[in-house]
């Protein structure tokens, strides 16, 4: 029978709650992490104990940088929250997906005669938002999702579940510098369309052709698109709202603007549906 002591440990009547184990697969210890990097294992993020410096951690940082894997130095409390196991000052999250090189995807799409539709996410930090956005992207015909190496949501079990399998279908490209990425896409002939509240041009009354090569830029949940990226956009659009709340959830906003891009592309193709290929 459950004792009163057992019942109340971990809530306001007892001591601190034991940290929950993250469902994501992890690697513990600097040596196993180094071996994983050397073997080409896809890692999502590496956490190292702040102040630790030795040849092994130096090599980890070097290899991680070359493979664009974020490395974060954290206090021991953070590592203890990540896992109850003996981490020895180093924890790495194994990515459930394989990241794809953006340049190869863009080249392949043009060689196939397609007008690519890309989605660039600037610091989307909530994993469920990210998963939902990926689901929208797959449903609306997005060819690839571009995210920053740092400052974005971790692609973990929650993101995979929320995406309903979309993250296994839509290529994800992890880029070290979104500013350079946007400039690269513009040089390749992409139109950069920013979905932002910081414009007077509304989606419903400002004609923007999204049939050609287009990259749609969405900003963070907290403060939207970074100014340095926003000023590089060719077009800025806002979604009109009738209610008193001044903004939409980013995953909902993404679905709306991606639908407009898909609608235009379906109309241009002469079909009502790309799945059933029914003529208009």
BELKA-V258841 format. One record per pair of residues at least 24 apart in sequence whose ideal C-beta (glycine too) atoms are under 8 Angstrom apart, sorted by the first residue. I is the first residue (numbers start at 0). J is the second residue. Records with the same first field share a line. If there is no record, write none. Layout:
# BELKA-V258841
I=J ; J
This chain:
# BELKA-V258841
17=83
18=79 ; 80 ; 81 ; 82 ; 83
20=82 ; 83
21=81 ; 82 ; 92 ; 155
22=155 ; 156 ; 157
23=92 ; 93 ; 95 ; 153 ; 155 ; 156
24=92 ; 93 ; 95
25=81 ; 82 ; 90 ; 91 ; 92 ; 93
26=90 ; 91 ; 93
27=82 ; 84 ; 85 ; 86 ; 87 ; 89 ; 90
28=86 ; 87 ; 89
29=53 ; 55 ; 56 ; 59 ; 87 ; 88 ; 89
30=55
32=59 ; 89 ; 91
33=58 ; 59 ; 62
35=91 ; 93
36=62 ; 63 ; 66 ; 68
37=62
40=93
41=93 ; 94 ; 96 ; 97 ; 98
42=66 ; 68 ; 91 ; 92 ; 93 ; 94
43=68 ; 91 ; 92 ; 93 ; 94 ; 95 ; 153 ; 154 ; 155
44=68 ; 69 ; 70 ; 71 ; 91 ; 92 ; 153
45=69 ; 70 ; 71 ; 89 ; 90 ; 91 ; 92
46=70 ; 71 ; 72 ; 73 ; 77 ; 78 ; 81 ; 89 ; 90 ; 91
47=71 ; 72 ; 73 ; 88 ; 89
48=72 ; 73 ; 74 ; 75 ; 78 ; 88 ; 89
49=73 ; 74
51=88 ; 89
56=89
59=89
67=98 ; 148 ; 173 ; 174 ; 175
68=148
69=148 ; 149
92=153 ; 155
94=154
95=154 ; 155 ; 156 ; 159 ; 166
96=154 ; 159 ; 166 ; 167 ; 171
98=171 ; 172 ; 173
99=143 ; 170 ; 171 ; 172
100=172
101=143 ; 145 ; 172 ; 174 ; 180 ; 183
102=183
104=142 ; 143 ; 170 ; 172
105=184 ; 187
108=142
109=187 ; 212
113=142
114=210 ; 211 ; 212 ; 213 ; 264
115=142 ; 143 ; 189 ; 212 ; 213
116=140 ; 141 ; 142 ; 209 ; 213 ; 214 ; 215 ; 260 ; 264
117=141 ; 142 ; 143 ; 144 ; 145 ; 184 ; 189 ; 213 ; 214 ; 215
118=143 ; 144 ; 145 ; 214 ; 215 ; 217 ; 253 ; 257
119=145 ; 177 ; 180 ; 181 ; 191 ; 214 ; 215 ; 216 ; 217 ; 228
120=144 ; 145 ; 146 ; 147 ; 151 ; 217
121=147 ; 177 ; 216 ; 217 ; 218 ; 219 ; 224 ; 225 ; 228
122=147 ; 150 ; 151 ; 218 ; 219 ; 221 ; 225
123=151 ; 152 ; 217 ; 219 ; 220 ; 249
124=150 ; 151 ; 152 ; 219 ; 220 ; 221
125=152 ; 220
126=152 ; 153 ; 154 ; 155 ; 157 ; 158 ; 161
127=157 ; 158 ; 161
128=152 ; 220 ; 248 ; 249 ; 250
129=154 ; 158 ; 161 ; 162
130=157 ; 158 ; 159 ; 160 ; 161 ; 162 ; 163 ; 165 ; 166
131=161 ; 162 ; 250
132=217 ; 249 ; 250 ; 253
133=158 ; 161 ; 162 ; 165 ; 166 ; 169 ; 171
134=161 ; 162 ; 163 ; 165
135=250 ; 253 ; 254 ; 257
136=165 ; 169 ; 253 ; 257
137=162 ; 165 ; 168 ; 169
138=165
139=254 ; 257 ; 258 ; 260 ; 261
140=260 ; 261 ; 264 ; 273
141=169 ; 257
142=169 ; 170
143=169 ; 170 ; 171 ; 172
144=169 ; 170 ; 171 ; 172
145=171 ; 172 ; 174 ; 177 ; 180 ; 214
146=171 ; 172 ; 173 ; 174
147=173 ; 174 ; 175 ; 176 ; 177
148=173 ; 174 ; 175
177=225 ; 228
178=227 ; 228 ; 231
181=214 ; 216 ; 228 ; 231
182=231
184=214
185=231 ; 233
187=212
188=212
189=213 ; 214
190=214 ; 233 ; 234
191=216 ; 231 ; 232 ; 233 ; 234
192=216 ; 232 ; 233 ; 234 ; 235 ; 236 ; 256
193=218 ; 224 ; 228 ; 229 ; 232 ; 234 ; 235 ; 236
194=218 ; 236 ; 237 ; 238 ; 252 ; 253 ; 256
195=223 ; 224 ; 229 ; 235 ; 236 ; 237
196=223 ; 237 ; 245 ; 246
197=223 ; 224 ; 229 ; 235 ; 237
198=235 ; 236 ; 237
199=237
200=234 ; 235 ; 236 ; 237
201=236 ; 237 ; 238 ; 239
202=236 ; 237 ; 238 ; 239 ; 255 ; 256 ; 259
203=239
205=236
207=234 ; 236
208=263
209=259 ; 260 ; 263 ; 264
210=263 ; 264 ; 267
213=260
215=253 ; 256 ; 257 ; 260
217=249 ; 252 ; 253 ; 256
218=249
219=249
220=248 ; 249
